[in-house]
Amino acid sequence: MSEWKEYKIGDMCVKVTDGAHNSPPEVTEGYPMFSVKDMDENGFDFSDVKLISRNDFDKLVKSDCKPLKNDVLIAKDGSYLKHVFVCKEEKEEVILSSIAILRPNIKIVNAFFLKYILKTSSVKNMMEGFVSGSALPRIVLKDFKKMVLQIPDLPTQHRIASILSAYDDLIENNNRRIALLEQMAEQ
């Protein structure tokens, strides 16, 4: 049995930040800039994404608003922690400040394990102390970094994340099949 240790989120991540605090003007062709409204359970929904110019995109990349592979993205404004997912690959996209980036220290925590632990009801209950605002509740990142989580050793994290990811993949495949069957039924 693995021993679980306590870590502050700020200590298990090399970076805890959010996206751009200003929104560049929209263009008809360009690079996607996502906000919390564009998130779903498995990534971003491109159907209504805002596009920005190359120049604005480059500025936001320099400001570290571009998620990297294995970053854990969380909805931090509105329905905080409603959506939590791991960037499985690096893409040409940037995010607004309504989304937080947790860049895990891979020597301490598995990105997928962190995602799953953040989705637990016990963590969501603990979040109440790290949220401000009543009309639009939002996670305060400087306080959120101090939140303490218990995690097992890395091999145990990898096993847990692997099992849960396999179930997520099955659910995602079944949802795609259902959508295709619904499409075929409509035709």
C-alpha positions in Angstrom: 0.0 0.0 0.0 1.3 3.4 -1.0 1.8 6.1 1.6 0.0 9.3 0.7 1.8 12.6 1.3 0.5 16.2 1.6 1.5 18.8 -0.9 0.3 22.3 -1.5 -0.8 22.8 -5.1 1.9 25.5 -5.5 4.5 23.0 -4.5 3.4 20.1 -6.8 3.2 22.5 -9.8 6.0 24.4 -11.4 3.5 27.0 -12.4 0.0 28.0 -11.4 -1.3 30.9 -13.5 -4.2 31.9 -15.8 -4.6 33.2 -19.3 -4.8 36.7 -20.8 -6.4 39.4 -18.7 -7.3 41.4 -21.8 -9.1 40.2 -24.9 -7.6 41.3 -28.2 -10.0 42.2 -31.0 -11.6 39.3 -32.9 -10.6 38.6 -36.6 -12.3 36.4 -39.2 -9.2 34.2 -39.7 -6.6 33.7 -37.1 -5.6 31.7 -34.0 -8.1 30.4 -31.4 -8.4 32.1 -28.0 -10.5 30.2 -25.6 -12.4 31.2 -22.5 -14.2 29.1 -19.9 -17.3 29.1 -22.1 -15.4 27.1 -24.7 -14.4 24.3 -22.3 -16.0 20.9 -22.1 -15.0 17.6 -20.3 -12.4 16.6 -22.8 -11.0 19.8 -24.1 -12.1 22.8 -26.1 -15.2 23.3 -28.2 -14.2 25.1 -31.4 -17.8 25.8 -32.5 -17.9 29.4 -31.2 -14.2 30.2 -30.5 -12.9 33.7 -30.9 -10.1 34.1 -33.4 -7.2 36.6 -32.9 -4.5 37.9 -35.2 -1.0 36.4 -35.4 0.5 39.5 -33.7 -1.9 39.3 -30.7 -1.4 35.5 -30.6 2.4 35.9 -30.4 2.1 38.5 -27.6 -0.1 36.1 -25.6 2.3 33.2 -26.2 5.1 35.4 -24.8 2.9 36.1 -21.8 2.6 32.4 -21.1 -1.1 32.2 -22.1 -0.5 29.1 -24.3 -1.2 25.7 -22.7 1.6 23.2 -23.0 1.4 19.4 -23.2 0.5 17.9 -19.8 -0.8 21.2 -18.4 -4.0 20.8 -16.4 -6.6 23.4 -17.3 -9.4 24.3 -15.0 -12.4 26.5 -15.2 -11.7 29.1 -12.6 -14.5 31.7 -13.2 -18.2 31.0 -12.9 -18.8 27.3 -12.4 -15.3 26.8 -11.1 -13.9 23.3 -11.5 -16.9 22.4 -13.7 -14.4 21.5 -16.4 -10.9 20.1 -15.7 -8.8 18.5 -18.4 -5.2 17.8 -19.4 -3.7 19.1 -22.6 -2.7 16.0 -24.5 -0.7 17.9 -27.0 0.5 21.4 -27.6 -1.5 23.3 -30.1 -1.6 26.8 -31.6 -4.1 28.2 -29.1 -4.2 30.6 -26.2 -6.5 31.1 -23.3 -8.2 34.0 -21.4 -8.0 34.5 -17.6 -11.2 32.6 -16.9 -9.1 29.4 -17.3 -6.2 28.5 -15.0 -3.1 26.6 -16.0 -1.6 24.1 -13.6 1.8 23.0 -14.9 2.6 19.8 -12.8 6.0 19.0 -11.6 6.2 15.6 -13.2 8.7 14.4 -10.5 5.9 14.8 -7.9 2.5 14.5 -9.7 1.0 12.9 -12.8 -1.0 15.4 -14.8 -3.9 13.0 -15.3 -3.9 12.0 -11.6 -4.0 15.8 -10.7 -7.0 16.2 -13.0 -8.9 13.3 -11.4 -8.2 14.5 -7.9 -9.3 18.0 -8.7 -12.7 16.6 -10.0 -13.5 14.8 -6.7 -16.3 16.2 -4.5 -14.0 16.5 -1.5 -11.7 18.9 -3.4 -14.7 20.8 -4.8 -15.9 21.2 -1.2 -12.4 22.5 -0.1 -12.5 25.0 -3.0 -15.1 27.1 -1.1 -12.3 28.7 0.9 -10.4 29.7 -2.3 -13.3 31.4 -4.1 -14.3 35.0 -4.1 -17.2 36.9 -5.6 -20.9 36.2 -5.3 -22.3 37.2 -8.7 -19.4 35.6 -10.6 -17.5 33.2 -8.2 -13.9 32.7 -9.2 -10.9 30.9 -7.9 -8.2 33.2 -6.4 -5.0 31.6 -7.6 -2.7 33.1 -5.0 -4.8 31.4 -2.3 -5.5 28.3 -4.4 -1.7 27.6 -4.5 -1.9 27.1 -0.7 -4.6 24.4 -1.0 -3.2 21.0 0.4 -3.9 17.7 -1.4 -2.9 14.2 -0.4 -1.3 12.2 -3.2 0.4 8.8 -3.4 3.8 8.0 -4.9 4.2 8.4 -8.7 3.8 4.7 -9.6 0.5 4.6 -7.8 -0.6 7.8 -9.4 0.2 6.4 -12.8 -1.8 3.2 -12.2 -4.8 5.2 -10.9 -4.7 7.7 -13.8 -4.3 4.8 -16.3 -7.4 3.0 -15.1 -9.5 6.2 -15.0 -8.3 7.4 -18.4 -9.3 4.0 -19.9 -12.8 4.6 -18.7 -12.8 8.1 -19.9 -11.7 6.9 -23.4 -14.6 4.3 -23.4 -17.1 7.0 -22.5 -15.8 9.4 -25.1 -15.9 6.7 -27.8 -19.5 5.7 -26.8 -20.6 9.3 -26.9 -19.2 9.7 -30.4 -21.0 6.5 -31.5 -24.3 7.8 -30.0 -23.9 11.1 -31.9 -23.2 9.2 -35.1 -26.3 7.0 -34.6 -28.4 10.0 -33.8 -27.2 11.6 -37.0 -28.0 8.5 -39.0 -31.4 8.3 -37.5 -32.2 11.9 -38.5 -31.2 11.2 -42.1 
